[in-house]
């Protein structure tokens, strides 16, 4: 297994764990990611329009 393959395997495992945590419910999962974005919004780079949409949500 190459480093790329092991990294992808790890990423898939983490994504699967997160999905399980939210009962594989896409609405709960999206809500989680929106809260994550709000929590760390100073670390993300985005357009002013998208930033306003996130803030308004």
ABEGO torsion letter per residue (X at the ends): XBAAAAAAAAAAAAAAAAAAAAGGBAAAAAAAAAAAAAAAAAABBBBAAAAAAAAAX
